[in-house]
Each structure stands twice: as C-alpha cells, then as structure tokens.
C-alpha cells in the first residue's frame, strides 16, 4: 500500500480529497495533512510518504518551493500539484522542478485518481530503475568473475544467467543465451583498446543445443561502447579493437554501440561481421540500454517475437506473410513497427542472419555450397551466392578458401 499526504491551505479541499474518494480501493493510505508548505515539508521528512498532493499557492512555503525542498533533501516521492487557472505558471514551475502531475481546480475526483495512479506508476518505475542500477553496480565484480570462469570452461551456467537477469543486464530468449555487462574489455584486448566498456557473450546455439557444446571460437562477442565518446575517439579506438580481435578471432566479432548497464534484448539481425558493423557505424539493432541516469522504452513484444521466429525458422521458407499469420497481425503493421523499432527492414534482418549462419558453416569445411544454401533457407544456390557476395564481398567458395579473413 502506498502512503500519501495532502497539503492545501483550504480546509474543504483537504476534506474533499480525504473523504470523497475511497483511497483504500486504490491501495493508498492518507497518513497526514498540512495547511501550508512548511508544515507539509515537516510531515514529508517525518513520514516519508510515497505521494504528496499539494496546492501550488500556499502561505509560508508554496508548492514550487515545497517541490524544490523535497528534491534538495533527496526524498524520493511523487508529487501531484493542484492549481487554479491563474496559477498555471506556478504549476509549470513545479513540474520543471520535479512535480510528477498537475491538475487544475476545481478538482474532478476521477481525474485526480487518474493523476495519482500515473504518478505512482512513474514513481514505481523510477524506483525499479534505481534498484536495478544499484544491483548491477554491486554485482559487477562477481558477475565479471563468474562470466570469465564460464568462458574458460566453455560452459553456460544457468545460475549466472539468472543472476545477470536479476541485475537487469541480460534478457534470455528461448533457444539462445546472452550474457552481458562486464566492464573489463582489457581482459581480452590490449589495454589501449579499452574503448569497449561492456562485453556480452552470446552463445550461438540453435534450438535447445547446450552452450557447453560450443568451443570458444564458435561464440560471438558484442562490444558495446559508451555513447559519451565522441565520434573521433571511439572510431579510432574501435579500429584498434577490430585489428586485435580479427587477429585471433576472425569472423566471430560483431560490434554495436550503446550505453553501459541495463538490458540487452536478443536480436537476430545484429549478427553481421565486425567490419560491416563498424562500416555502418554499428548497425542500430541493439535494444535500449538503460543507465542509472537515462532509460528508454524496450522493444515491443511484437518485434522480439519476430526476431525469435527469424532465429528459429531462418532455414525455412520464412516470409513476412508467414510471420504475420503466426503472430496474427497485418503485414503493414509488422513491417512498419519492425523498421521503426530496429532501424532495419524485416528482409534485411532475415538476410543478415542467414548469411552470418552460412559463414560459420562455410568455415567448418563440412558442407558443399549448395548444401549450406539449403541449410540457411535458399533453394537456389546461384541466388544464395549472389546475395552472399553482395554482403560479404566475396563468393562463398572464396570465403571458405580464405578462412573468412578478407570479408569486408
């Protein structure tokens, strides 16, 4: 149950808010009232409520000053400001200083309840993000150690995956595991290449195959660099990163740029090779990374489900129509939403995923080109070779012969 204080110099307004709305039905308990801002601030400091409903014009300390004082004292709560029409500039000032919602008098009970519920939702989200950031910060050393051990023994630890998820660092997707958020790129790179703030290990398993069956060379890394680096800085450092990684792990590196900390939603179409990703200034296909100071909305479930279908059915005759029939949405809505959310089209995503998979198969020297084409969803070997050359810069046969060391 959330606790609330009402601060208003009009007695009848306080009574009306307290008596005419069944706050218990909304899981809210009024724990105090005050007739001016100064008394309200004293109540807030003593009772530490979750929510305050406050008038904007009051004696001793007005609503704007009250909000400023709460902010200065670092008290985490939501504030709903009430104002008359002529006091709108005051209400605007309160919003600019941290108030969550405002309403014009006379007050409509339904509107007040709706504003309070919005304010509580924002408060809960803010507290969740702060808690997640704190967990991530405190867990980083242990996570780093556990992940490095997992790399050494070439196995995936379910407990580690859960731990990462609890810290808001990783989003597991069926058939695929992603580990993330290690602020120690120098473990794999020369310290001079420490532009990479985070490393996420993605096991390239298909279906229910166990990650422990993979060798280190079959795994992919994502290097995520902070957006705070200016273009010239990170481009220069990432060129250094590319050189070092390609020297030892040709064709297994993909790069992207984002903020440190937060959740990484799985995405199939980001599996482009390192140089292509770098050339395109890092394929904008990584979901929002939340930071303690900034966070964005994650991808829509529709997009995530579409990516899961691509990862699962890329080797079949997968089309936009077949996806929309599975997800029960229109083609136009899917295409528009997917492009808006990921920055790439559905077909670009599917093609990139198929080509990346074919590159790994080619390096195994186990299958003929026509067999690989069929395995990644192409019935026409010639067409597959054309698409492959357009994306990679050489034919599938040349790629296999050269060990993938000269693809662009």
C-alpha positions in Angstrom: 0.0 0.0 0.0 1.3 3.5 -0.9 1.2 6.3 1.6 0.0 9.8 0.8 0.0 13.3 2.4 -2.4 16.1 1.4 -1.0 19.7 1.6 -3.5 22.5 0.9 -4.4 25.7 2.7 -8.1 25.2 2.0 -9.6 23.0 4.7 -12.6 22.0 2.5 -10.2 20.9 -0.3 -8.3 18.7 2.1 -11.6 17.2 3.5 -12.9 16.6 0.0 -9.8 14.8 -1.1 -9.8 12.7 2.0 -13.5 11.9 2.3 -15.0 11.8 -1.2 -12.6 9.2 -2.7 -12.2 5.6 -1.5 -8.4 5.6 -1.4 -8.2 2.2 0.2 -9.8 0.8 -3.0 -6.7 2.2 -4.8 -4.3 0.7 -2.3 -3.5 4.2 -0.9 -3.4 5.3 2.7 -3.6 9.0 3.7 -1.2 9.4 6.6 -1.2 13.1 7.1 -2.5 16.6 6.1 -1.0 20.1 6.3 -2.3 23.6 5.8 0.9 25.1 4.4 4.0 24.1 2.6 6.3 24.4 5.6 4.1 22.1 7.7 3.9 19.8 4.7 7.6 19.6 4.4 7.9 18.7 8.1 5.4 15.9 7.5 7.2 14.6 4.5 10.5 14.5 6.3 8.9 12.7 9.3 6.6 10.3 7.5 8.5 9.7 4.2 5.3 9.2 2.1 5.2 7.8 -1.4 3.0 10.5 -2.7 2.0 14.1 -2.0 -1.0 16.0 -3.3 -0.2 19.7 -2.9 -1.7 23.1 -3.7 0.6 25.4 -5.7 -0.3 28.6 -3.8 0.1 28.4 -0.1 1.4 30.5 2.8 4.9 30.1 4.3 6.1 27.7 1.5 4.3 27.4 -1.8 4.0 24.3 -3.9 7.0 25.1 -6.1 9.2 25.8 -3.1 8.0 22.6 -1.5 8.9 20.5 -4.5 12.4 22.2 -4.6 12.9 21.4 -0.9 11.9 17.8 -1.4 14.3 17.5 -4.3 17.1 19.1 -2.4 16.7 16.7 0.5 16.8 13.7 -1.8 13.4 12.4 -0.8 12.1 10.0 -3.4 8.3 10.5 -3.8 5.7 11.6 -6.4 4.0 15.0 -6.3 0.7 15.9 -7.8 0.2 19.7 -8.0 -3.2 21.4 -7.8 -3.6 24.9 -9.2 -6.2 27.4 -10.3 -6.1 28.5 -13.9 -4.5 31.8 -12.9 -1.7 29.9 -11.1 -0.7 27.9 -14.1 2.7 29.4 -14.3 3.3 28.3 -10.7 2.2 24.8 -11.7 4.6 24.8 -14.6 7.4 25.8 -12.3 6.6 22.9 -10.0 6.7 20.5 -12.9 10.0 21.8 -14.0 11.4 21.3 -10.5 10.3 17.7 -10.1 6.5 17.5 -9.7 5.0 14.5 -11.3 1.5 15.6 -12.3 -0.7 18.7 -12.1 -4.5 19.3 -12.1 -6.5 22.5 -12.5 -9.1 23.3 -9.8 -12.0 22.7 -9.4 -10.9 19.1 -8.9 -12.7 16.2 -10.6 -12.4 13.1 -8.5 -11.9 10.7 -11.4 -9.2 13.0 -12.9 -7.5 13.2 -9.5 -7.5 9.4 -9.1 -6.1 9.0 -12.6 -3.3 11.6 -12.0 -2.4 9.8 -8.7 -2.2 6.5 -10.4 0.0 7.9 -13.2 2.2 9.5 -10.6 2.5 6.2 -8.7 3.4 4.3 -11.9 6.2 6.8 -12.6 7.4 6.5 -9.1 7.4 2.7 -9.2 9.3 2.8 -12.5 11.9 5.2 -11.2 12.5 3.2 -8.0 12.8 0.0 -10.0 15.4 1.5 -12.3 17.3 2.9 -9.4 17.3 -0.5 -7.6 18.3 -2.3 -10.8 21.2 0.1 -11.4 22.3 -0.4 -7.8 22.1 -4.2 -8.1 24.1 -4.1 -11.4 26.7 -1.9 -9.8 27.2 -4.1 -6.7 27.1 -7.3 -8.7 29.5 -6.4 -11.4 32.7 -7.8 -9.8 31.0 -11.1 -9.0 29.4 -11.2 -12.5 32.7 -10.5 -14.2 34.5 -13.3 -12.3 31.7 -15.8 -13.0 31.5 -15.0 -16.6 35.2 -15.2 -17.2 35.2 -18.6 -15.5 32.3 -19.6 -17.8 34.4 -18.5 -20.8 37.4 -20.5 -19.6 35.5 -23.7 -19.1 33.4 -23.1 -22.2 30.1 -23.7 -20.5 26.9 -21.8 -19.8 25.9 -21.5 -16.1 22.1 -21.2 -15.6 22.7 -19.6 -12.2 24.9 -17.0 -13.8 22.2 -16.3 -16.5 19.6 -15.8 -13.7 22.0 -13.6 -11.8 22.6 -11.4 -14.8 18.8 -11.2 -15.4 18.2 -10.2 -11.8 20.7 -7.4 -12.3 18.8 -6.2 -15.4 21.8 -6.9 -17.5 20.5 -9.7 -19.7 17.3 -10.8 -21.3 17.3 -14.6 -22.1 15.4 -15.6 -25.2 14.3 -19.2 -25.9 17.0 -21.1 -27.8 19.6 -18.5 -27.2 21.6 -17.1 -24.2 23.1 -13.7 -23.9 25.5 -12.8 -21.1 26.4 -9.2 -20.6 27.8 -6.2 -18.9 31.5 -6.8 -18.0 33.4 -3.6 -17.6 36.7 -5.3 -18.4 37.4 -5.4 -22.1 41.1 -5.3 -21.4 40.8 -9.0 -20.3 40.6 -9.9 -24.0 42.2 -6.8 -25.6 45.3 -4.7 -25.2 44.6 -2.0 -22.6 44.9 0.6 -25.3 41.7 -0.8 -26.8 39.7 -0.2 -23.7 37.1 1.8 -25.6 34.8 -1.1 -25.1 33.1 -0.7 -21.7 31.0 -3.8 -21.9 31.3 -7.3 -23.4 28.3 -9.6 -23.9 28.8 -13.2 -24.8 26.2 -14.7 -27.0 26.1 -18.4 -27.4 25.3 -19.3 -31.0 23.1 -22.3 -30.1 20.2 -23.3 -32.2 17.0 -24.8 -30.7 17.8 -26.5 -27.4 21.5 -27.2 -28.1 23.6 -26.7 -25.0 26.1 -23.8 -24.9 28.6 -26.2 -23.4 29.0 -28.0 -26.7 30.4 -24.8 -28.3 34.1 -24.0 -28.5 35.2 -20.5 -27.7 35.9 -19.8 -31.3 32.3 -20.5 -32.2 30.9 -17.9 -29.9 30.2 -14.3 -30.7 31.1 -11.2 -28.8 29.3 -7.9 -28.8 31.5 -4.9 -27.9 29.3 -2.1 -26.6 31.0 1.3 -26.2 29.6 4.3 -24.3 27.8 6.9 -26.3 29.7 9.5 -24.4 32.7 9.0 -26.5 32.9 11.5 -29.4 33.0 10.1 -32.9 36.7 10.6 -33.5 37.6 8.9 -30.2 35.6 5.8 -30.5 36.2 5.3 -34.2 39.9 5.4 -33.6 39.8 3.0 -30.7 37.4 0.6 -32.3 39.7 0.3 -35.3 42.2 -0.8 -32.8 39.7 -3.3 -31.3 38.9 -4.7 -34.7 42.6 -5.3 -35.5 43.1 -7.2 -32.3 40.0 -9.3 -32.4 40.4 -10.2 -36.1 43.9 -11.2 -35.5 42.8 -14.0 -33.2 39.1 -14.5 -33.8 38.4 -13.8 -37.4 34.7 -13.6 -38.3 33.3 -14.0 -34.8 33.1 -10.4 -33.8 30.1 -8.1 -34.1 30.1 -4.6 -32.9 27.4 -2.2 -31.8 27.2 1.0 -29.7 25.1 1.7 -26.7 25.2 2.8 -23.1 26.6 0.8 -20.2 24.2 -1.2 -17.9 20.7 -2.2 -18.5 19.0 -5.0 -20.5 20.1 -6.3 -23.9 17.1 -7.8 -25.8 18.0 -10.6 -28.1 18.2 -9.7 -31.8 18.9 -12.0 -34.7 19.8 -9.4 -37.4 22.7 -7.8 -35.5 24.8 -10.8 -36.3 26.7 -9.0 -39.1 30.5 -9.3 -39.2 32.7 -6.8 -37.4 33.9 -4.8 -40.3 30.4 -4.5 -41.8 29.0 -3.4 -38.5 31.8 -0.8 -38.0 31.4 0.5 -41.5 27.7 1.1 -41.0 28.5 2.9 -37.8 27.3 0.0 -35.8 24.1 -1.5 -37.1 21.4 0.1 -34.9 19.9 -3.2 -33.9 20.5 -3.4 -30.2 17.7 -2.7 -27.9 17.7 0.2 -25.5 20.4 0.0 -22.8 19.2 1.7 -19.6 21.6 3.7 -17.5 21.2 4.9 -13.9 20.6 8.4 -15.4 18.7 7.6 -18.6 16.5 4.9 -19.8 14.4 4.2 -22.9 11.5 2.0 -23.7 12.4 -1.5 -24.7 11.3 -3.1 -28.0 7.7 -4.0 -28.4 6.9 -7.7 -27.8 5.9 -8.0 -31.5 9.4 -7.1 -32.6 11.0 -9.5 -30.1 8.7 -12.3 -31.1 9.5 -11.6 -34.8 13.2 -11.9 -34.0 12.7 -15.1 -32.3 10.9 -16.5 -35.3 13.8 -15.4 -37.6 16.3 -17.2 -35.3 14.1 -20.3 -35.2 12.9 -20.5 -38.8 15.6 -18.8 -40.9 16.3 -22.1 -42.6 12.7 -22.5 -43.8 10.7 -20.5 -46.4 10.2 -17.7 -43.9 8.3 -14.7 -45.3 6.6 -11.6 -43.9 3.3 -13.3 -44.6 4.1 -16.5 -42.7 5.3 -14.4 -39.7 2.1 -12.2 -39.7 0.0 -15.4 -39.9 1.8 -16.8 -36.9 1.6 -13.5 -34.9 -1.9 -12.6 -36.1 -1.0 -9.0 -37.2 -1.2 -7.2 -40.6 1.8 -7.1 -42.9 1.9 -3.3 -43.0 1.8 -3.0 -39.2 4.6 -5.6 -38.7 6.8 -4.0 -41.4 6.3 -0.5 -40.1 6.8 -1.5 -36.4 9.9 -3.6 -37.1 11.6 -0.9 -39.1 10.8 1.8 -36.6 12.0 -0.2 -33.6 15.2 -1.8 -35.0 16.2 0.5 -37.8 16.3 -2.3 -40.4 13.7 -4.0 -42.5 12.5 -7.5 -41.9 14.1 -8.8 -45.1 17.5 -7.1 -44.2 17.4 -8.8 -40.8 16.5 -12.2 -42.2 19.1 -12.0 -44.9 21.9 -10.9 -42.5 21.1 -13.7 -40.1 21.1 -16.3 -42.9 24.4 -15.0 -44.3 26.1 -15.0 -40.9 25.0 -18.6 -40.3 26.2 -19.6 -43.7 29.6 -18.0 -43.0 30.0 -20.2 -39.9 29.0 -23.3 -41.8 31.5 -22.5 -44.6 34.4 -22.2 -42.1 33.6 -25.7 -40.9 34.6 -27.2 -44.3 32.0 -29.9 -43.8 29.3 -29.0 -46.4 29.2 -28.0 -50.1 27.9 -24.6 -51.0 24.6 -25.9 -52.3 24.1 -27.8 -49.0 24.8 -24.7 -47.0 22.4 -22.6 -49.2 19.7 -25.1 -48.4 20.5 -25.1 -44.7 20.1 -21.3 -44.4 16.8 -21.1 -46.4 18.0 -20.7 -50.0 16.7 -23.2 -52.6 18.7 -21.6 -55.4 22.5 -21.9 -54.9 23.2 -19.3 -57.5 20.9 -16.7 -55.8 22.5 -17.5 -52.5 26.0 -16.9 -53.9 24.9 -13.6 -55.3 23.4 -12.4 -52.0 26.5 -13.7 -50.1 28.9 -11.8 -52.4 26.9 -8.6 -52.1 27.0 -8.7 -48.4 30.4 -10.3 -47.7 32.4 -9.1 -50.7 33.5 -12.5 -52.0 31.8 -15.7 -53.1 31.0 -18.5 -50.6 33.8 -20.6 -52.1 36.4 -17.9 -51.8 35.3 -17.2 -48.3 35.8 -20.8 -47.2 39.2 -21.0 -49.0 40.4 -17.8 -47.3 39.1 -18.7 -43.9 36.9 -15.6 -43.8 39.9 -13.3 -43.2 39.2 -10.9 -46.1 35.5 -10.3 -46.0 34.5 -6.7 -45.6 
